[in-house]
Structure formats: structure tokens, C-alpha cells
Amino acid sequence: MATAMFGWLVRLNPFKTPDTQRLAVLFGVVYFAQGMWYLPNQTITIVLKERGLSAGQVADFFLISTVPWLVKPLYGLISDFVPLFGRRRKSYFLVTSGLAALAGLLLASGSPISDGTIETLGVTLPIVGTVSFTLVAGVWLFTLMALGLAFTDVLVDAMMVENGRPRGLTGAFQSVQWACITVASVLVGVVGGRLAETRSLRAAFLLAACFPMISMLMGLLVVREPRTTFDREAFRETLGAIREALAHRDMWLVACFILFWTFSPSFGPAFLYYQTDTLGFSQQFIGTLGSLSAIAGVIGAAIYAPISRRFPLKRIVNAVIGLGVAGTLAYLLYRGAASALMIDTVFGCVGMITQLALLDLAAKSCPKRVEATFFALLMSFYNGGSQLSQNLGARLYDNFGYTPLVLISTAFTAAAWLLVPLVRIDRIEARAREEARAREAAAAASQSVAAR
């Protein structure tokens, strides 16, 4: 029985070669480090709330720190076009992961700053002086940390697309990535809730800074990349690939679909206000809910890895929209500890499957030679839509309350069904399969020549 079970698990494992296994480990470690960037968020939110800031004002803070995630195509262009120390990926990876670690350590040092105010997005925010968190230093250093992580994310995603699409493993690689970032979210929930309970911002930043350092070490040991130099002919070919992709209707339809889906007004900081003020949950319990949701997300990632290779992507996308509608409506019943435990856990699994379907669609729609640039472009749409949705959701919550916010979010999610026929998901997936077959044929021909 045990032998049969082990054999079944081996057959399900999509990573059959040492090369793909090495990449899966690298991607998982880097995404885990990215997940730990969110460790201070709950503490930041509750500290600013206690200073008298509204949900919308707190959302402004996080919007500023999200800006580096919105210009990810720039990092892709730099990496695709300009090798650093003879490498397109590895050198940048080491520099940017080191930058993220340094910014986190500076945040943890808690350098004091004079009292005053800062104007952010038209909202005057009070600054805390020599206590554990200074808003001016915090917002810019947290944004700098985000810059390092966002650039690292682009590099890892480029390697994922370059190595995953020809092997038909983009869905599987992303399942590993998001399973690991979700495992990090479990720790963010448990540890972050405890840190928020004690308002320990310095400790939160110190812990968050440790993991980019681990990523840097992994990149030094694991990333294998041939040396390259700036090549004018390759530059022209890459530029031509960008022009061709920019003129391609499928790319922009995928981008618009991702933006619309993620822009659906979501809860963001407003949800913590609802949990704290209306339901009276403690910060530790809120952190525990986040951990349970993250554990369910790991299950969702494990589910997506095999179904991504067995079912058409269009069918999966249609199904997850339906699950998203039902899951969002369920938050109307979010009225106490029992309902919170059930809804957060179920929606954690559903939300992860939904997210991976969107990311799989993005990866399969990227053109060759400029994978870093265009996957980063699509992820900028994803990140921008997500953050703006939280900002809009916070303001809807401030002005109308919780129930209207849930209903509006549900309506936006359901409207995504109307866009699915326009995206031509079947054509995108068929093109990715053709590229995979062409790569396999080229590899077989190369082996045949070598054998002679």
C-alpha cells in the first residue's frame, strides 16, 4: 500500500529532471522571501490606526510602497537588454536581493526623525518621532525594500517563463512559487499577529530582512547562466520582438482581463478595521485567521499543479470566476469567530487557485526573447489592479460600510465572465503547446547530432 502510494506521488510530481527540481527549489525559496515582506503589514496598520488614521489613509501608505511593483516592465527591459557583469539574470538578482535586505535592516534599526507631517496623495499624515516607527523613514525605506523584491521577482519570473513554458511547466512552477509564498503567509499570520499585539515593528522588519539575504545566498549557489555581452544584433531582435508583442491583440486582452479581475474592489486595510471595530477580534486572532487562510492556499496550490496539466485553461478560468463570486458573497455571513474561521479557510484555497489560473494565463501569453519584460508588464497590471482595488475598497468602506463593499466586489467579479470570450485563451494555450513541441524536437535533433 505504501509503495503504491509513493509511486502515485512520484507520477504526480511534474519535476522529473534534476534541472527542473533545482529551479523549483530556487523559485520556492525566493517566493518565500517575498511573502515575508508582508510580515510588518498588520503591525503597521494597527499602529497607524491607533494614531488616528482612517482606512483610506492607511491604504495610501501601502499604495506608495507598492509603486515599485507597478513599474516591473522597466526591470524586465533592463535585464533583457543590458547584461550586468556578463549576466542577464544572476548579477541583477544578487544586487537587488541585497538591496531588499539592506532596506529591511535599516527599517529595523529605527533611526529617529524629527516630528512633523508628510503629505501623501493629498492626505496629511502625522509622523511619529523617536518611537518604534517613523512614518517618513518607514514609507521610503519600505518602498526601497519593495524595489529590491520587485526586481528580484521579475528576474525569477523570467527564469520561470524561459524554463517553464518550453517544458509545459509554467503552471507547476507557479504552484511551487505560490505554495511557498503562502507558507510564508502562514508565518506572517501567526508571527505577524503576535507582533501586532505587542506593536513590535522593529522585530517585524528585522525578521522580514533576513529572508532576502537567504534569497541572495540561493542565487549565488543555484543560478546557472552562461556569460553574455551586449550584442547589437540581439538587441535589434529583442526590440523587434517587443514591437511585435506590443502590436499583438492577445497580449493586451490578457492585460485588460487581469486588470479588470484584480481591480474588483477588495477589502485590504478596511477588512482589519471591520474585524477590529465591528467584530472585536484581537490582533492575535486576526493573525491566526491569516495563517489558516494561507494553509488553505497551500492546498489550493497543490490542487492547481496537476489540474493545470489535465484541464484546458479556459475551463479552469471560467470555473474560478464562479468560485470567486460564491466566495465573495460568503463574506456577507462573516459575523463572528466561527464564520470567520470557515470563510477565511475556504476562500484561502479558492483564492489561490484563482490567482494561479491568472498567472498561468499571463505566463503562456508572453512572447519569446522578452519573457522578463512582458511577464513583468502583466504582473504590473496584476499588482496595480490589486492595490488600487484595496484603496478603492477602503474608501467604499469608509463611506458606505461593509455590506455594500461586499456586494460591489461580487458584481465586479461576476462581470469578468463577460470578458472571457474576448481573451482567446484556447489560442494562447495552443501556441504555448506548439512552442513546447518545437523545443522538444530541437532538443531531440541536437542529441541525435551529438550521438553521431
Buried (B, 14 or more C-beta within 10 A) or exposed (E): EEEEEEEEEEEEBBBEEEEBEBBBBBBBBBBBBBBBBBBBBBBBBBBBBEBEBBBBBBBBBBBBBBBBBBBBBBBBBBBBBEBBEEBBBBBBBBBBBBBBBBBBBBBBEBEEBEEEEBEBEEBEBBBBEEEBBBBBBBBBBBBBBBBBBBBBBBBBBBBBBBBBBBBBBBBBBBBBBBBBBBBBBBBBBBBBBBBBBEBBBBBBBBBBBBBBBBBBEBBEEBBEBEEEEEEEEBEEEBBEBBEEBEEBEBBEBBBBBBBBBBBBBBBBBBBBBBBBEEBEBEBBBBBBBBBBBBBBBBBBBBBBBBBBEEEEBBEBBBBBBEBBBBBBBBBBEBEEEEBBBBBBBBBBBBBBBBBBBBBBBBBBBBBBBBBBBBBBBBBBBBBBBBBBBBBBBBBBBBEEEBEEBBBBBBEBBBBBEEBBEEBBBEEBBEBBEEBBEEBEEEEEEEEEEEEE
